[in-house]
Amino acid sequence: MQALVLYRDLGVALAVGLLIGVERSWQLRSKVAGTRVAGFRTFGLLGGLGGLIGLLARYFHPLVPVLLLAGVVITLVVGTLKTMTDPGSVSATMLIASLVTVALGMLATSGQPAIAIAAAAVTTLLLSARDKLHSIIARLGEGDVQALARFAIIAGAILPFLPSGRFGPYDAWNLQQLWMVVVLVTGFSFAGYIANRLMGVRYGILVTAVIGGLYSSTAVISSLSHRLREGGDTQSILWAGIALASAVMFLRVLVLTAVLAGFAFLPSLSVIGPAAIVAVVIGYILMRKSGQQGVEQPVQPGNPIALLPAVGFLLLVALMAVVVRWAEVRFGGAGIATALIISGSFDVDAAIVTLGGLPRATLTPETGALVVGASVFINTVIKAGAVLIFAGWAKGKPAIFALLAAAATMVVMGGIILVNEKGG
């Protein structure tokens, strides 16, 4: 069994080198024979050599593999330097790829063959995307790089290091979860910026709205509302994006209800389904009104990572968290429907999860649907308020109308269910 494992790991080390070698040989296919540092066979040997070095490190004196590895590195460096006779061909990619291949071969025989082959696949993909990556880099401006750096700090340099314990009134706040709100709002803003750069204003905003609606429609609507305040020729498509983000949220709620709280799905569909149709129709009308604006010309926002709306949204989250905890403490089990509606008014997903976890006889399907519908209704009204705050009435009126029209539809359908339930 031990021998089979060794042969397997050595085979993975060889496969690592051959995989990377295919891409390297293809990239250098136009080079004259004798001017290439390494090709398909050489990379296969480098991967196998890395595997042997890994085995030697495990079973023999560590000085032997160190000397072998040093010899490999020196050979690769000398070979690379000899091929750099043309100033236009100076590149360290081949040398780095060779060293990575040796390292992955060593990893394969050091007990991590799965990680080695996965890393080789990612390396091959990265190397093969050279032309596309160079094209993207050539299109970047100083603002693009600064926006990426700002978002990297917000999401990568701050979020992982925040404590996740609870504090504040009713232990309602979690610093890491609160900062995640900032990551979401700025993340959707940054995603919209990238989408606009790649696809133009019209399609970029719509893609951002749809993707945002799948994760946090409130966050993406806040981001689009902030852009509405800036004005410009993209207002109609921003209105459409807000309406469509809300429609996607309605559909997401229905799917979650079907999966997690199936007993309430059909009456929930009766309440929320028509509202989703209204939002889609209004969004489509607004999208048609936008015409062909910006399909060819990407937008160039001055600061795609806007912290002010993100922090404002964070404060709203913090306030609602206290309200939810107060409702849970105040009402307890007797007021479970009220507590669900209050909590769901901001986090509909949490309300649905809680609803699905209740004992089956706790609420009737109609009451469960009214809880979900009321949560979505209040959540939609809050979104309309966010548009009013961030964009203002004059610039946000069509989007506010779209949200309130969907909310009014839910009121009508919920009223019908109440009448039928009382009649029954």
C-alpha positions as CSV (number, residue, x, y, z in Angstrom):
1,M,0.0,0.0,0.0
2,Q,2.9,2.3,0.9
3,A,4.4,1.7,-2.5
4,L,1.2,2.4,-4.3
5,V,0.9,5.8,-2.5
6,L,4.4,6.7,-3.5
7,Y,3.8,5.8,-7.2
8,R,0.6,7.8,-7.1
9,D,2.3,10.9,-5.7
10,L,5.1,10.6,-8.2
11,G,2.5,10.3,-11.0
12,V,0.8,13.5,-9.7
13,A,4.1,15.3,-9.7
14,L,4.8,14.2,-13.3
15,A,1.2,15.2,-14.3
16,V,1.7,18.7,-12.7
17,G,4.8,19.3,-14.9
18,L,3.1,18.0,-18.1
19,L,0.0,20.1,-17.5
20,I,2.0,23.3,-17.1
21,G,4.3,22.2,-19.9
22,V,1.5,21.9,-22.4
23,E,0.7,25.6,-21.9
24,R,4.3,26.7,-21.9
25,S,5.0,24.8,-25.2
26,W,2.0,26.3,-26.8
27,Q,3.0,29.8,-25.9
28,L,6.5,29.2,-27.3
29,R,5.4,27.3,-30.4
30,S,6.8,30.1,-32.7
31,K,10.2,30.1,-31.1
32,V,13.1,28.6,-33.1
33,A,14.3,25.3,-31.7
34,G,17.3,25.8,-29.3
35,T,16.1,29.2,-28.1
36,R,13.6,27.9,-25.6
37,V,14.5,27.3,-21.9
38,A,11.9,24.5,-21.4
39,G,9.1,22.8,-23.2
40,F,6.6,20.0,-22.7
41,R,9.1,17.3,-21.9
42,T,11.3,19.6,-19.7
43,F,8.4,20.7,-17.6
44,G,7.3,17.1,-17.1
45,L,10.8,16.3,-15.9
46,L,10.8,19.4,-13.6
47,G,7.6,18.2,-12.0
48,G,9.0,14.7,-11.6
49,L,12.2,16.1,-10.2
50,G,10.3,18.1,-7.7
51,G,8.5,14.9,-6.7
52,L,11.8,13.1,-6.2
53,I,13.2,16.0,-4.1
54,G,10.1,15.8,-2.0
55,L,10.6,12.1,-1.4
56,L,14.3,12.6,-0.6
57,A,13.4,15.2,2.0
58,R,11.0,12.7,3.7
59,Y,13.3,9.7,3.7
60,F,16.9,10.9,3.5
61,H,19.2,13.6,4.9
62,P,17.7,17.0,4.2
63,L,21.0,18.3,2.8
64,V,20.6,16.1,-0.3
65,P,17.3,17.7,-1.5
66,V,18.6,21.2,-0.6
67,L,21.6,20.7,-2.9
68,L,19.5,19.3,-5.7
69,L,17.0,22.1,-5.4
70,A,19.8,24.7,-5.5
71,G,21.2,23.1,-8.6
72,V,17.8,23.2,-10.3
73,V,17.4,26.9,-9.5
74,I,20.9,27.8,-10.7
75,T,20.4,25.9,-13.9
76,L,17.0,27.5,-14.6
77,V,18.3,31.0,-13.9
78,V,21.4,30.6,-16.1
79,G,19.3,29.1,-18.9
80,T,16.8,32.0,-18.7
81,L,19.5,34.6,-18.8
82,K,21.1,33.1,-21.9
83,T,17.8,33.3,-23.8
84,M,17.3,37.0,-23.0
85,T,19.4,38.3,-25.9
86,D,16.5,40.3,-27.4
87,P,15.4,43.2,-25.1
88,G,11.9,42.8,-26.3
89,S,11.7,39.2,-25.0
90,V,12.8,39.8,-21.5
91,S,10.4,38.0,-19.2
92,A,10.6,36.2,-15.9
93,T,7.4,34.1,-16.5
94,M,9.3,31.0,-17.8
95,L,11.6,31.0,-14.8
96,I,8.8,31.5,-12.3
97,A,6.7,28.8,-14.0
98,S,9.6,26.4,-13.8
99,L,10.2,27.1,-10.1
100,V,6.4,26.7,-9.4
101,T,6.4,23.4,-11.2
102,V,9.3,22.1,-9.1
103,A,7.6,23.3,-5.9
104,L,4.3,21.7,-6.8
105,G,6.1,18.4,-7.6
106,M,7.6,18.6,-4.1
107,L,4.2,19.3,-2.7
108,A,2.7,16.2,-4.4
109,T,5.1,13.9,-2.7
110,S,4.9,15.6,0.6
111,G,1.4,14.4,1.4
112,Q,-0.7,17.0,-0.6
113,P,-1.2,15.6,-4.1
114,A,-4.7,17.0,-4.4
115,I,-3.6,20.5,-3.6
116,A,-0.6,20.2,-6.0
117,I,-2.8,19.2,-9.0
118,A,-5.4,21.9,-8.2
119,A,-2.6,24.5,-7.9
120,A,-1.2,23.3,-11.2
121,A,-4.6,23.7,-12.9
122,V,-4.9,27.3,-11.6
123,T,-1.4,28.1,-12.7
124,T,-2.0,26.7,-16.2
125,L,-5.2,28.8,-16.4
126,L,-3.4,31.9,-15.3
127,L,-0.5,31.4,-17.8
128,S,-2.9,30.7,-20.7
129,A,-4.8,33.9,-20.0
130,R,-1.8,36.1,-20.7
131,D,-3.2,38.0,-23.7
132,K,-6.6,38.6,-22.0
133,L,-5.0,39.8,-18.8
134,H,-2.6,42.1,-20.7
135,S,-5.6,43.5,-22.6
136,I,-7.5,44.2,-19.3
137,I,-4.4,45.8,-17.7
138,A,-4.0,48.0,-20.8
139,R,-7.5,49.3,-20.3
140,L,-7.1,50.2,-16.7
141,G,-6.7,53.7,-15.5
142,E,-5.3,55.2,-12.3
143,G,-8.9,55.4,-10.8
144,D,-9.4,51.7,-11.6
145,V,-6.4,50.6,-9.6
146,Q,-7.2,52.9,-6.7
147,A,-10.8,51.6,-6.6
148,L,-9.5,48.0,-6.5
149,A,-7.0,48.9,-3.7
150,R,-9.8,50.6,-1.6
151,F,-12.1,47.6,-1.9
152,A,-9.2,45.2,-1.1
153,I,-8.6,47.2,2.1
154,I,-12.3,47.2,3.1
155,A,-12.9,43.5,2.3
156,G,-9.5,41.9,2.8
157,A,-7.5,44.1,5.3
158,I,-10.3,45.0,7.7
159,L,-13.1,42.4,7.7
160,P,-11.1,39.3,8.6
161,F,-9.6,40.9,11.7
162,L,-12.8,42.3,13.3
163,P,-14.1,40.4,16.3
164,S,-17.3,38.3,15.8
165,G,-18.6,38.5,19.4
166,R,-21.8,40.2,20.3
167,F,-22.0,43.5,22.2
168,G,-24.2,46.6,22.6
169,P,-27.9,46.9,23.6
170,Y,-29.5,43.4,23.9
171,D,-26.2,42.0,22.5
172,A,-27.6,43.0,19.1
173,W,-24.4,44.0,17.4
174,N,-21.7,41.9,15.8
175,L,-18.8,44.1,14.6
176,Q,-17.8,41.6,11.8
177,Q,-21.4,41.3,10.6
178,L,-21.9,45.0,10.6
179,W,-18.7,45.6,8.6
180,M,-20.0,43.0,6.1
181,V,-22.7,45.5,5.3
182,V,-20.0,48.0,4.2
183,V,-18.4,45.2,2.2
184,L,-21.7,44.4,0.5
185,V,-22.6,48.0,-0.4
186,T,-19.1,48.9,-1.6
187,G,-18.8,45.5,-3.3
188,F,-21.9,46.0,-5.4
189,S,-20.8,49.5,-6.2
190,F,-17.4,48.1,-7.4
191,A,-19.1,45.2,-9.2
192,G,-21.2,47.8,-11.0
193,Y,-18.2,49.8,-11.9
194,I,-16.4,46.8,-13.4
195,A,-19.6,45.7,-15.2
196,N,-19.9,49.2,-16.7
197,R,-16.3,49.2,-17.8
198,L,-16.7,45.9,-19.5
199,M,-20.3,46.1,-20.9
200,G,-21.3,49.7,-20.9
201,V,-23.6,51.6,-18.7
202,R,-26.9,50.1,-19.8
203,Y,-26.0,46.4,-19.5
204,G,-23.5,46.9,-16.6
205,I,-26.2,48.4,-14.4
206,L,-28.7,45.7,-15.2
207,V,-26.2,42.9,-14.5
208,T,-25.3,44.5,-11.2
209,A,-29.0,44.9,-10.3
210,V,-29.8,41.2,-11.0
211,I,-26.7,39.8,-9.3
212,G,-27.2,42.2,-6.3
213,G,-30.9,41.1,-6.0
214,L,-29.8,37.5,-5.5
215,Y,-27.6,38.4,-2.5
216,S,-28.7,41.7,-1.0
217,S,-31.2,43.8,-3.0
218,T,-31.2,46.5,-0.2
219,A,-27.4,46.9,-0.6
220,V,-27.5,47.2,-4.4
221,I,-30.5,49.5,-4.4
222,S,-28.7,51.8,-1.9
223,S,-25.7,51.8,-4.2
224,L,-27.8,52.6,-7.3
225,S,-29.6,55.3,-5.4
226,H,-26.4,57.0,-4.6
227,R,-25.5,57.0,-8.3
228,L,-28.9,58.5,-9.0
229,R,-28.1,61.5,-6.9
230,E,-25.0,62.1,-9.2
231,G,-27.4,62.6,-12.2
232,G,-26.4,62.2,-15.8
233,D,-27.9,60.4,-18.8
234,T,-28.2,57.0,-17.0
235,Q,-31.1,57.8,-14.7
236,S,-33.7,55.7,-16.6
237,I,-31.5,52.6,-16.5
238,L,-30.7,53.2,-12.8
239,W,-34.5,53.3,-12.1
240,A,-34.9,50.1,-14.1
241,G,-32.1,48.5,-12.2
242,I,-33.7,49.3,-8.8
243,A,-37.0,47.9,-10.0
244,L,-35.4,44.7,-11.3
245,A,-33.3,44.2,-8.2
246,S,-36.4,44.3,-6.2
247,A,-38.1,41.8,-8.5
248,V,-35.2,39.4,-8.2
249,M,-35.5,39.7,-4.4
250,F,-39.2,38.7,-4.6
251,L,-38.3,35.6,-6.7
252,R,-35.5,34.7,-4.3
253,V,-37.9,34.9,-1.3
254,L,-40.3,32.6,-3.1
255,V,-37.6,30.1,-3.8
256,L,-36.4,30.2,-0.2
257,T,-39.9,29.8,1.1
258,A,-40.5,26.8,-1.2
259,V,-37.3,25.1,0.0
260,L,-37.3,26.1,3.7
261,A,-41.0,26.7,4.6
262,G,-42.9,24.8,2.0
263,F,-46.2,24.7,3.9
264,A,-46.5,28.5,3.3
265,F,-45.3,28.6,-0.3
266,L,-48.6,28.6,-2.3
267,P,-50.2,31.4,-0.3
268,S,-46.9,33.3,-0.4
269,L,-46.9,32.9,-4.1
270,S,-50.3,34.5,-4.2
271,V,-49.1,37.5,-2.2
272,I,-45.6,38.0,-3.6
273,G,-45.9,36.6,-7.1
274,P,-48.1,39.5,-8.5
275,A,-45.7,42.0,-6.9
276,A,-42.8,40.5,-8.7
277,I,-44.7,40.7,-12.0
278,V,-45.4,44.4,-11.3
279,A,-41.8,45.1,-10.5
280,V,-40.6,43.3,-13.7
281,V,-43.1,45.1,-15.9
282,I,-42.2,48.6,-14.5
283,G,-38.5,47.7,-14.8
284,Y,-38.9,46.7,-18.4
285,I,-40.8,49.9,-19.2
286,L,-38.0,52.0,-17.6
287,M,-35.4,49.9,-19.4
288,R,-37.1,50.5,-22.8
289,K,-37.3,54.2,-21.9
290,S,-33.5,54.3,-21.4
291,G,-33.1,53.4,-25.1
292,Q,-29.6,52.5,-26.2
293,Q,-27.8,54.8,-23.8
294,G,-24.3,53.8,-22.9
295,V,-24.2,50.4,-24.6
296,E,-21.1,51.3,-26.4
297,Q,-19.6,53.9,-24.0
298,P,-18.7,52.7,-20.5
299,V,-19.3,55.0,-17.5
300,Q,-16.3,56.5,-15.7
301,P,-17.4,57.3,-12.1
302,G,-15.0,59.3,-10.2
303,N,-15.1,57.3,-7.0
304,P,-16.8,53.8,-7.4
305,I,-16.0,53.0,-3.7
306,A,-18.3,55.4,-2.0
307,L,-18.1,54.9,1.8
308,L,-20.8,57.5,2.8
309,P,-23.8,55.4,1.6
310,A,-22.2,52.3,2.9
311,V,-21.7,53.7,6.4
312,G,-25.3,55.1,6.4
313,F,-26.6,51.6,5.5
314,L,-24.5,50.1,8.3
315,L,-26.0,52.5,10.8
316,L,-29.5,51.5,9.6
317,V,-28.5,47.8,10.0
318,A,-27.3,48.5,13.6
319,L,-30.5,50.2,14.5
320,M,-32.7,47.5,13.1
321,A,-30.6,44.8,14.9
322,V,-31.5,46.5,18.2
323,V,-35.2,46.6,17.2
324,V,-35.2,42.9,16.3
325,R,-33.6,41.9,19.6
326,W,-36.0,44.1,21.6
327,A,-39.0,42.5,19.8
328,E,-37.7,39.0,20.6
329,V,-37.2,39.9,24.3
330,R,-40.5,41.8,24.6
331,F,-42.9,39.5,22.8
332,G,-41.3,36.1,23.3
333,G,-43.2,33.0,22.0
334,A,-46.6,34.6,22.3
335,G,-45.8,37.3,19.7
336,I,-43.8,35.1,17.4
337,A,-45.5,36.3,14.2
338,T,-44.9,39.9,15.2
339,A,-41.3,39.2,16.0
340,L,-40.9,37.5,12.6
341,I,-42.4,40.4,10.8
342,I,-40.2,42.9,12.6
343,S,-37.0,40.9,12.0
344,G,-38.0,40.0,8.5
345,S,-38.7,43.7,7.6
346,F,-34.9,44.0,7.4
347,D,-33.7,40.5,6.9
348,V,-36.3,38.5,5.0
349,D,-34.1,35.5,4.7
350,A,-33.7,35.2,8.4
351,A,-37.5,35.3,8.9
352,I,-38.0,32.5,6.4
353,V,-35.4,30.3,8.0
354,T,-37.0,30.9,11.4
355,L,-40.5,30.2,9.9
356,G,-39.3,27.0,8.4
357,G,-37.9,25.8,11.7
358,L,-41.1,26.3,13.7
359,P,-43.2,23.2,14.6
360,R,-45.7,22.5,11.8
361,A,-48.8,23.4,13.8
362,T,-47.5,26.7,15.1
363,L,-48.8,28.8,12.2
364,T,-51.3,28.1,9.4
365,P,-50.1,28.3,5.8
366,E,-52.0,31.5,5.3
367,T,-50.5,33.1,8.5
368,G,-47.1,32.0,7.4
369,A,-47.6,33.6,4.0
370,L,-48.8,36.8,5.7
371,V,-45.7,36.8,7.8
372,V,-43.5,36.5,4.8
373,G,-45.5,39.0,2.8
374,A,-45.6,41.5,5.6
375,S,-41.8,41.2,6.0
376,V,-41.3,41.7,2.2
377,F,-43.7,44.6,2.2
378,I,-42.0,46.5,5.0
379,N,-38.6,45.7,3.5
380,T,-39.8,47.1,0.1
381,V,-41.1,50.3,1.8
382,I,-37.7,50.6,3.6
383,K,-36.0,50.4,0.2
384,A,-38.2,53.1,-1.2
385,G,-37.2,55.2,1.8
386,A,-33.5,54.5,1.1
387,V,-34.0,55.7,-2.5
388,L,-35.7,58.9,-1.2
389,I,-32.8,59.5,1.2
390,F,-29.9,58.7,-1.1
391,A,-31.3,60.0,-4.4
392,G,-33.9,62.5,-3.4
393,W,-37.5,62.8,-4.6
394,A,-36.9,64.5,-7.9
395,K,-34.2,62.1,-9.1
396,G,-35.6,58.9,-7.5
397,K,-39.4,59.3,-8.1
398,P,-39.8,56.6,-10.8
399,A,-37.8,54.1,-8.7
400,I,-39.8,55.0,-5.6
401,F,-43.0,54.5,-7.6
402,A,-41.9,51.1,-8.8
403,L,-41.1,49.9,-5.3
404,L,-44.4,51.3,-3.8
405,A,-46.4,49.9,-6.6
406,A,-45.1,46.4,-5.8
407,A,-45.7,47.0,-2.1
408,A,-49.3,48.1,-2.8
409,T,-49.8,44.9,-4.8
410,M,-48.8,42.9,-1.8
411,V,-51.2,44.7,0.4
412,V,-54.1,44.0,-2.0
413,M,-53.2,40.3,-2.3
414,G,-52.6,40.0,1.4
415,G,-56.0,41.6,2.1
416,I,-57.7,39.0,-0.2
417,I,-56.0,36.2,1.8
418,L,-57.2,37.7,5.1
419,V,-60.7,38.0,3.9
420,N,-60.7,34.4,2.6
421,E,-59.2,33.1,5.9
422,K,-61.8,34.8,7.9
423,G,-64.6,33.6,5.6
424,G,-63.3,30.1,6.0
